[in-house]
Amino acid sequence: MAHKAEEIQGYVDHNEWKNFFTTTRAVYRPPVKVNAPFLSAEGTTLLTEQLEILNHWAELFRSVLNQPSTISDAAIDRLHEI
């Protein structure tokens, strides 16, 4: 830890603020948890495994993005004329 303190002090002494903040964050900031658990679409199961979470997102986006169009074909055809 003394070595890190000297490294950080060196950045301050040389006005290397980007390196100072990057190193300080690496030392003092708690690690970020990448996969926070959340409930399944049904709201009954807590998803904790990365593959479960990725599959949940894939299914969610499939259901949102694969909706039938509510715009009539005639309206779409008129757009080409504009």
Biopython code that builds the backbone (N, CA, C, O; Angstrom):
import numpy as np
from Bio.PDB.StructureBuilder import StructureBuilder

atoms = [
    (1, "MET", "N", (0.824, -1.194, 0.000)),
    (1, "MET", "CA", (0.000, 0.000, 0.000)),
    (1, "MET", "C", (0.868, 1.257, 0.000)),
    (1, "MET", "O", (0.480, 2.280, -0.565)),
    (2, "ALA", "N", (2.040, 1.185, 0.631)),
    (2, "ALA", "CA", (2.933, 2.346, 0.660)),
    (2, "ALA", "C", (3.394, 2.695, -0.749)),
    (2, "ALA", "O", (3.556, 3.867, -1.089)),
    (3, "HIS", "N", (3.604, 1.665, -1.566)),
    (3, "HIS", "CA", (4.020, 1.908, -2.951)),
    (3, "HIS", "C", (2.930, 2.662, -3.709)),
    (3, "HIS", "O", (3.226, 3.586, -4.467)),
    (4, "LYS", "N", (1.665, 2.268, -3.507)),
    (4, "LYS", "CA", (0.551, 2.952, -4.175)),
    (4, "LYS", "C", (0.463, 4.404, -3.720)),
    (4, "LYS", "O", (0.206, 5.297, -4.527)),
    (5, "ALA", "N", (0.677, 4.637, -2.429)),
    (5, "ALA", "CA", (0.627, 6.008, -1.912)),
    (5, "ALA", "C", (1.703, 6.868, -2.570)),
    (5, "ALA", "O", (1.456, 8.021, -2.923)),
    (6, "GLU", "N", (2.891, 6.302, -2.730)),
    (6, "GLU", "CA", (3.971, 7.040, -3.393)),
    (6, "GLU", "C", (3.634, 7.295, -4.856)),
    (6, "GLU", "O", (3.910, 8.371, -5.388)),
    (7, "GLU", "N", (3.038, 6.299, -5.501)),
    (7, "GLU", "CA", (2.642, 6.454, -6.907)),
    (7, "GLU", "C", (1.622, 7.582, -7.052)),
    (7, "GLU", "O", (1.744, 8.435, -7.932)),
    (8, "ILE", "N", (0.625, 7.574, -6.186)),
    (8, "ILE", "CA", (-0.418, 8.602, -6.232)),
    (8, "ILE", "C", (0.181, 9.979, -5.944)),
    (8, "ILE", "O", (-0.157, 10.955, -6.615)),
    (9, "GLN", "N", (1.061, 10.060, -4.958)),
    (9, "GLN", "CA", (1.704, 11.338, -4.635)),
    (9, "GLN", "C", (2.524, 11.845, -5.815)),
    (9, "GLN", "O", (2.565, 13.049, -6.071)),
    (10, "GLY", "N", (3.174, 10.938, -6.533)),
    (10, "GLY", "CA", (3.939, 11.325, -7.718)),
    (10, "GLY", "C", (3.050, 11.947, -8.780)),
    (10, "GLY", "O", (3.439, 12.917, -9.431)),
    (11, "TYR", "N", (1.854, 11.392, -8.960)),
    (11, "TYR", "CA", (0.917, 11.970, -9.929)),
    (11, "TYR", "C", (0.507, 13.378, -9.514)),
    (11, "TYR", "O", (0.391, 14.269, -10.357)),
    (12, "VAL", "N", (0.289, 13.580, -8.212)),
    (12, "VAL", "CA", (-0.082, 14.910, -7.716)),
    (12, "VAL", "C", (1.073, 15.888, -7.934)),
    (12, "VAL", "O", (0.870, 17.011, -8.395)),
    (13, "ASP", "N", (2.283, 15.448, -7.596)),
    (13, "ASP", "CA", (3.453, 16.322, -7.724)),
    (13, "ASP", "C", (3.687, 16.774, -9.163)),
    (13, "ASP", "O", (4.191, 17.872, -9.400)),
    (14, "HIS", "N", (3.319, 15.925, -10.120)),
    (14, "HIS", "CA", (3.552, 16.248, -11.532)),
    (14, "HIS", "C", (2.282, 16.706, -12.262)),
    (14, "HIS", "O", (2.252, 16.784, -13.490)),
    (15, "ASN", "N", (1.232, 17.008, -11.481)),
    (15, "ASN", "CA", (-0.044, 17.474, -12.043)),
    (15, "ASN", "C", (-0.614, 16.509, -13.076)),
    (15, "ASN", "O", (-1.196, 16.936, -14.073)),
    (16, "GLU", "N", (-0.448, 15.216, -12.841)),
    (16, "GLU", "CA", (-1.015, 14.192, -13.723)),
    (16, "GLU", "C", (-2.354, 13.753, -13.130)),
    (16, "GLU", "O", (-2.465, 12.689, -12.521)),
    (17, "TRP", "N", (-3.363, 14.600, -13.324)),
    (17, "TRP", "CA", (-4.631, 14.405, -12.632)),
    (17, "TRP", "C", (-5.407, 13.201, -13.138)),
    (17, "TRP", "O", (-6.076, 12.526, -12.356)),
    (18, "LYS", "N", (-5.329, 12.926, -14.413)),
    (18, "LYS", "CA", (-6.040, 11.753, -14.938)),
    (18, "LYS", "C", (-5.508, 10.482, -14.275)),
    (18, "LYS", "O", (-6.287, 9.642, -13.823)),
    (19, "ASN", "N", (-4.180, 10.343, -14.217)),
    (19, "ASN", "CA", (-3.586, 9.176, -13.563)),
    (19, "ASN", "C", (-3.894, 9.155, -12.069)),
    (19, "ASN", "O", (-4.122, 8.092, -11.491)),
    (20, "PHE", "N", (-3.901, 10.331, -11.451)),
    (20, "PHE", "CA", (-4.223, 10.427, -10.028)),
    (20, "PHE", "C", (-5.620, 9.879, -9.745)),
    (20, "PHE", "O", (-5.795, 9.037, -8.865)),
    (21, "PHE", "N", (-6.619, 10.364, -10.498)),
    (21, "PHE", "CA", (-7.990, 9.933, -10.246)),
    (21, "PHE", "C", (-8.199, 8.468, -10.608)),
    (21, "PHE", "O", (-8.908, 7.751, -9.902)),
    (22, "THR", "N", (-7.591, 8.020, -11.695)),
    (22, "THR", "CA", (-7.728, 6.618, -12.086)),
    (22, "THR", "C", (-7.159, 5.702, -11.013)),
    (22, "THR", "O", (-7.797, 4.720, -10.632)),
    (23, "THR", "N", (-5.972, 6.013, -10.526)),
    (23, "THR", "CA", (-5.330, 5.183, -9.506)),
    (23, "THR", "C", (-6.080, 5.261, -8.183)),
    (23, "THR", "O", (-6.255, 4.245, -7.510)),
    (24, "THR", "N", (-6.521, 6.450, -7.808)),
    (24, "THR", "CA", (-7.269, 6.606, -6.562)),
    (24, "THR", "C", (-8.563, 5.806, -6.602)),
    (24, "THR", "O", (-8.918, 5.145, -5.626)),
    (25, "ARG", "N", (-9.272, 5.864, -7.732)),
    (25, "ARG", "CA", (-10.505, 5.083, -7.872)),
    (25, "ARG", "C", (-10.220, 3.594, -7.760)),
    (25, "ARG", "O", (-10.968, 2.863, -7.111)),
    (26, "ALA", "N", (-9.141, 3.143, -8.393)),
    (26, "ALA", "CA", (-8.801, 1.717, -8.360)),
    (26, "ALA", "C", (-8.518, 1.250, -6.937)),
    (26, "ALA", "O", (-8.818, 0.109, -6.587)),
    (27, "VAL", "N", (-7.944, 2.123, -6.120)),
    (27, "VAL", "CA", (-7.586, 1.740, -4.753)),
    (27, "VAL", "C", (-8.777, 1.855, -3.807)),
    (27, "VAL", "O", (-9.004, 0.953, -3.000)),
    (28, "TYR", "N", (-9.534, 2.933, -3.886)),
    (28, "TYR", "CA", (-10.535, 3.226, -2.869)),
    (28, "TYR", "C", (-11.974, 2.908, -3.249)),
    (28, "TYR", "O", (-12.817, 2.743, -2.367)),
    (29, "ARG", "N", (-12.272, 2.821, -4.526)),
    (29, "ARG", "CA", (-13.646, 2.550, -4.928)),
    (29, "ARG", "C", (-13.929, 1.056, -4.771)),
    (29, "ARG", "O", (-13.114, 0.228, -5.176)),
    (30, "PRO", "N", (-15.057, 0.714, -4.198)),
    (30, "PRO", "CA", (-15.394, -0.710, -4.085)),
    (30, "PRO", "C", (-15.639, -1.301, -5.470)),
    (30, "PRO", "O", (-16.073, -0.589, -6.376)),
    (31, "PRO", "N", (-15.369, -2.583, -5.642)),
    (31, "PRO", "CA", (-15.596, -3.200, -6.952)),
    (31, "PRO", "C", (-17.076, -3.156, -7.320)),
    (31, "PRO", "O", (-17.949, -3.264, -6.459)),
    (32, "VAL", "N", (-17.335, -2.999, -8.593)),
    (32, "VAL", "CA", (-18.704, -2.923, -9.094)),
    (32, "VAL", "C", (-19.184, -4.334, -9.396)),
    (32, "VAL", "O", (-18.499, -5.104, -10.068)),
    (33, "LYS", "N", (-20.357, -4.662, -8.898)),
    (33, "LYS", "CA", (-20.934, -5.965, -9.182)),
    (33, "LYS", "C", (-21.575, -5.886, -10.559)),
    (33, "LYS", "O", (-22.457, -5.061, -10.797)),
    (34, "VAL", "N", (-21.130, -6.739, -11.453)),
    (34, "VAL", "CA", (-21.564, -6.673, -12.839)),
    (34, "VAL", "C", (-22.994, -7.162, -12.999)),
    (34, "VAL", "O", (-23.797, -6.516, -13.672)),
    (35, "ASN", "N", (-23.314, -8.269, -12.404)),
    (35, "ASN", "CA", (-24.636, -8.865, -12.595)),
    (35, "ASN", "C", (-25.452, -8.798, -11.311)),
    (35, "ASN", "O", (-25.368, -9.686, -10.463)),
    (36, "ALA", "N", (-26.224, -7.760, -11.179)),
    (36, "ALA", "CA", (-27.118, -7.659, -10.041)),
    (36, "ALA", "C", (-28.340, -8.526, -10.319)),
    (36, "ALA", "O", (-28.882, -8.476, -11.423)),
    (37, "PRO", "N", (-28.786, -9.312, -9.356)),
    (37, "PRO", "CA", (-29.934, -10.182, -9.598)),
    (37, "PRO", "C", (-31.217, -9.376, -9.758)),
    (37, "PRO", "O", (-31.350, -8.286, -9.200)),
    (38, "PHE", "N", (-32.157, -9.921, -10.523)),
    (38, "PHE", "CA", (-33.469, -9.300, -10.635)),
    (38, "PHE", "C", (-34.505, -10.365, -10.931)),
    (38, "PHE", "O", (-34.161, -11.512, -11.217)),
    (39, "LEU", "N", (-35.758, -9.994, -10.863)),
    (39, "LEU", "CA", (-36.844, -10.954, -11.012)),
    (39, "LEU", "C", (-37.080, -11.317, -12.465)),
    (39, "LEU", "O", (-36.840, -10.517, -13.369)),
    (40, "SER", "N", (-37.552, -12.537, -12.674)),
    (40, "SER", "CA", (-37.916, -12.996, -14.010)),
    (40, "SER", "C", (-39.127, -12.211, -14.500)),
    (40, "SER", "O", (-39.729, -11.443, -13.749)),
    (41, "ALA", "N", (-39.476, -12.411, -15.764)),
    (41, "ALA", "CA", (-40.606, -11.690, -16.361)),
    (41, "ALA", "C", (-41.907, -11.974, -15.612)),
    (41, "ALA", "O", (-42.772, -11.104, -15.501)),
    (42, "GLU", "N", (-42.035, -13.195, -15.104)),
    (42, "GLU", "CA", (-43.246, -13.553, -14.355)),
    (42, "GLU", "C", (-43.237, -12.966, -12.949)),
    (42, "GLU", "O", (-44.275, -12.900, -12.289)),
    (43, "GLY", "N", (-42.061, -12.542, -12.495)),
    (43, "GLY", "CA", (-41.940, -11.977, -11.162)),
    (43, "GLY", "C", (-41.893, -13.011, -10.063)),
    (43, "GLY", "O", (-42.105, -12.684, -8.895)),
    (44, "THR", "N", (-41.616, -14.270, -10.420)),
    (44, "THR", "CA", (-41.636, -15.341, -9.430)),
    (44, "THR", "C", (-40.260, -15.886, -9.087)),
    (44, "THR", "O", (-40.087, -16.498, -8.033)),
    (45, "THR", "N", (-39.274, -15.678, -9.960)),
    (45, "THR", "CA", (-37.953, -16.275, -9.776)),
    (45, "THR", "C", (-36.885, -15.191, -9.764)),
    (45, "THR", "O", (-36.908, -14.274, -10.586)),
    (46, "LEU", "N", (-35.962, -15.300, -8.837)),
    (46, "LEU", "CA", (-34.837, -14.380, -8.790)),
    (46, "LEU", "C", (-33.733, -14.928, -9.678)),
    (46, "LEU", "O", (-33.217, -16.020, -9.438)),
    (47, "LEU", "N", (-33.372, -14.166, -10.707)),
    (47, "LEU", "CA", (-32.331, -14.594, -11.640)),
    (47, "LEU", "C", (-30.984, -14.101, -11.124)),
    (47, "LEU", "O", (-30.806, -12.908, -10.877)),
    (48, "THR", "N", (-30.033, -15.025, -10.963)),
    (48, "THR", "CA", (-28.720, -14.654, -10.441)),
    (48, "THR", "C", (-27.588, -15.059, -11.369)),
    (48, "THR", "O", (-26.519, -14.449, -11.328)),
    (49, "GLU", "N", (-27.791, -16.070, -12.204)),
    (49, "GLU", "CA", (-26.740, -16.546, -13.103)),
    (49, "GLU", "C", (-26.686, -15.665, -14.350)),
    (49, "GLU", "O", (-27.719, -15.212, -14.843)),
    (50, "GLN", "N", (-25.483, -15.427, -14.852)),
    (50, "GLN", "CA", (-25.307, -14.548, -16.006)),
    (50, "GLN", "C", (-26.092, -15.051, -17.215)),
    (50, "GLN", "O", (-26.724, -14.254, -17.908)),
    (51, "LEU", "N", (-26.066, -16.350, -17.480)),
    (51, "LEU", "CA", (-26.785, -16.896, -18.631)),
    (51, "LEU", "C", (-28.290, -16.697, -18.482)),
    (51, "LEU", "O", (-28.970, -16.382, -19.458)),
    (52, "GLU", "N", (-28.812, -16.876, -17.283)),
    (52, "GLU", "CA", (-30.240, -16.639, -17.045)),
    (52, "GLU", "C", (-30.599, -15.182, -17.329)),
    (52, "GLU", "O", (-31.623, -14.898, -17.951)),
    (53, "ILE", "N", (-29.763, -14.277, -16.877)),
    (53, "ILE", "CA", (-30.019, -12.846, -17.064)),
    (53, "ILE", "C", (-29.952, -12.479, -18.540)),
    (53, "ILE", "O", (-30.796, -11.729, -19.030)),
    (54, "LEU", "N", (-28.953, -13.003, -19.255)),
    (54, "LEU", "CA", (-28.842, -12.724, -20.693)),
    (54, "LEU", "C", (-30.037, -13.280, -21.455)),
    (54, "LEU", "O", (-30.563, -12.618, -22.349)),
    (55, "ASN", "N", (-30.467, -14.482, -21.112)),
    (55, "ASN", "CA", (-31.652, -15.059, -21.759)),
    (55, "ASN", "C", (-32.896, -14.233, -21.463)),
    (55, "ASN", "O", (-33.756, -14.067, -22.328)),
    (56, "HIS", "N", (-32.991, -13.719, -20.248)),
    (56, "HIS", "CA", (-34.125, -12.860, -19.891)),
    (56, "HIS", "C", (-34.149, -11.612, -20.773)),
    (56, "HIS", "O", (-35.198, -11.245, -21.301)),
    (57, "TRP", "N", (-32.977, -10.950, -20.934)),
    (57, "TRP", "CA", (-32.915, -9.753, -21.769)),
    (57, "TRP", "C", (-33.226, -10.079, -23.222)),
    (57, "TRP", "O", (-33.923, -9.317, -23.892)),
    (58, "ALA", "N", (-32.715, -11.207, -23.718)),
    (58, "ALA", "CA", (-32.984, -11.597, -25.107)),
    (58, "ALA", "C", (-34.482, -11.780, -25.322)),
    (58, "ALA", "O", (-35.029, -11.304, -26.317)),
    (59, "GLU", "N", (-35.142, -12.460, -24.402)),
    (59, "GLU", "CA", (-36.584, -12.676, -24.525)),
    (59, "GLU", "C", (-37.340, -11.353, -24.427)),
    (59, "GLU", "O", (-38.299, -11.130, -25.166)),
    (60, "LEU", "N", (-36.919, -10.487, -23.531)),
    (60, "LEU", "CA", (-37.573, -9.185, -23.387)),
    (60, "LEU", "C", (-37.482, -8.383, -24.680)),
    (60, "LEU", "O", (-38.485, -7.835, -25.138)),
    (61, "PHE", "N", (-36.291, -8.309, -25.272)),
    (61, "PHE", "CA", (-36.132, -7.543, -26.503)),
    (61, "PHE", "C", (-36.867, -8.194, -27.666)),
    (61, "PHE", "O", (-37.404, -7.496, -28.525)),
    (62, "ARG", "N", (-36.898, -9.530, -27.705)),
    (62, "ARG", "CA", (-37.678, -10.200, -28.757)),
    (62, "ARG", "C", (-39.147, -9.805, -28.659)),
    (62, "ARG", "O", (-39.782, -9.507, -29.670)),
    (63, "SER", "N", (-39.683, -9.802, -27.451)),
    (63, "SER", "CA", (-41.104, -9.481, -27.289)),
    (63, "SER", "C", (-41.387, -8.016, -27.601)),
    (63, "SER", "O", (-42.463, -7.695, -28.106)),
    (64, "VAL", "N", (-40.455, -7.133, -27.314)),
    (64, "VAL", "CA", (-40.658, -5.707, -27.568)),
    (64, "VAL", "C", (-40.452, -5.370, -29.041)),
    (64, "VAL", "O", (-41.220, -4.599, -29.615)),
    (65, "LEU", "N", (-39.422, -5.945, -29.652)),
    (65, "LEU", "CA", (-39.054, -5.561, -31.012)),
    (65, "LEU", "C", (-39.817, -6.312, -32.098)),
    (65, "LEU", "O", (-39.859, -5.853, -33.239)),
    (66, "ASN", "N", (-40.410, -7.431, -31.780)),
    (66, "ASN", "CA", (-41.114, -8.225, -32.786)),
    (66, "ASN", "C", (-42.623, -8.038, -32.687)),
    (66, "ASN", "O", (-43.375, -9.012, -32.650)),
    (67, "GLN", "N", (-43.053, -6.806, -32.645)),
    (67, "GLN", "CA", (-44.473, -6.478, -32.600)),
    (67, "GLN", "C", (-44.971, -6.205, -34.014)),
    (67, "GLN", "O", (-44.241, -5.641, -34.829)),
    (68, "PRO", "N", (-46.196, -6.595, -34.309)),
    (68, "PRO", "CA", (-46.734, -6.272, -35.635)),
    (68, "PRO", "C", (-46.894, -4.756, -35.782)),
    (68, "PRO", "O", (-47.150, -4.042, -34.812)),
    (69, "SER", "N", (-46.740, -4.298, -36.998)),
    (69, "SER", "CA", (-46.844, -2.873, -37.268)),
    (69, "SER", "C", (-48.286, -2.410, -37.130)),
    (69, "SER", "O", (-49.216, -3.113, -37.525)),
    (70, "THR", "N", (-48.461, -1.233, -36.572)),
    (70, "THR", "CA", (-49.801, -0.649, -36.461)),
    (70, "THR", "C", (-50.015, 0.411, -37.532)),
    (70, "THR", "O", (-51.053, 1.072, -37.557)),
    (71, "ILE", "N", (-49.033, 0.574, -38.417)),
    (71, "ILE", "CA", (-49.127, 1.553, -39.497)),
    (71, "ILE", "C", (-49.629, 0.840, -40.745)),
    (71, "ILE", "O", (-49.113, -0.214, -41.115)),
    (72, "SER", "N", (-50.621, 1.408, -41.383)),
    (72, "SER", "CA", (-51.200, 0.769, -42.566)),
    (72, "SER", "C", (-50.215, 0.803, -43.734)),
    (72, "SER", "O", (-49.372, 1.696, -43.823)),
    (73, "ASP", "N", (-50.332, -0.178, -44.622)),
    (73, "ASP", "CA", (-49.475, -0.227, -45.808)),
    (73, "ASP", "C", (-49.682, 1.009, -46.678)),
    (73, "ASP", "O", (-48.735, 1.497, -47.295)),
    (74, "ALA", "N", (-50.912, 1.520, -46.731)),
    (74, "ALA", "CA", (-51.197, 2.710, -47.532)),
    (74, "ALA", "C", (-50.414, 3.914, -47.000)),
    (74, "ALA", "O", (-49.888, 4.707, -47.781)),
    (75, "ALA", "N", (-50.337, 4.048, -45.693)),
    (75, "ALA", "CA", (-49.588, 5.165, -45.106)),
    (75, "ALA", "C", (-48.102, 5.029, -45.414)),
    (75, "ALA", "O", (-47.434, 6.025, -45.694)),
    (76, "ILE", "N", (-47.585, 3.821, -45.368)),
    (76, "ILE", "CA", (-46.175, 3.595, -45.693)),
    (76, "ILE", "C", (-45.912, 3.907, -47.157)),
    (76, "ILE", "O", (-44.891, 4.510, -47.488)),
    (77, "ASP", "N", (-46.826, 3.503, -48.040)),
    (77, "ASP", "CA", (-46.668, 3.786, -49.469)),
    (77, "ASP", "C", (-46.646, 5.287, -49.735)),
    (77, "ASP", "O", (-45.914, 5.747, -50.611)),
    (78, "ARG", "N", (-47.436, 6.052, -48.994)),
    (78, "ARG", "CA", (-47.452, 7.503, -49.175)),
    (78, "ARG", "C", (-46.121, 8.135, -48.763)),
    (78, "ARG", "O", (-45.760, 9.184, -49.296)),
    (79, "LEU", "N", (-45.393, 7.537, -47.844)),
    (79, "LEU", "CA", (-44.102, 8.081, -47.420)),
    (79, "LEU", "C", (-43.104, 8.094, -48.562)),
    (79, "LEU", "O", (-42.283, 9.006, -48.662)),
    (80, "HIS", "N", (-43.167, 7.091, -49.421)),
    (80, "HIS", "CA", (-42.247, 7.031, -50.550)),
    (80, "HIS", "C", (-42.505, 8.160, -51.543)),
    (80, "HIS", "O", (-41.602, 8.555, -52.281)),
    (81, "GLU", "N", (-43.715, 8.675, -51.568)),
    (81, "GLU", "CA", (-44.068, 9.741, -52.487)),
    (81, "GLU", "C", (-43.574, 11.101, -51.999)),
    (81, "GLU", "O", (-43.442, 12.030, -52.797)),
    (82, "ILE", "N", (-43.310, 11.226, -50.749)),
    (82, "ILE", "CA", (-42.936, 12.532, -50.175)),
    (82, "ILE", "C", (-41.526, 12.880, -50.469)),
    (82, "ILE", "O", (-41.054, 13.940, -50.060)),
]
sb = StructureBuilder()
sb.init_structure("model")
sb.init_model(0)
sb.init_chain("A")
sb.init_seg("    ")
for serial, (resi, resn, name, xyz) in enumerate(atoms, 1):
    if name == "N":
        sb.init_residue(resn, " ", resi, " ")
    sb.init_atom(name, np.array(xyz, "f"), 0.0, 1.0, " ", f" {name:<3s}", serial, name[0])
structure = sb.get_structure()
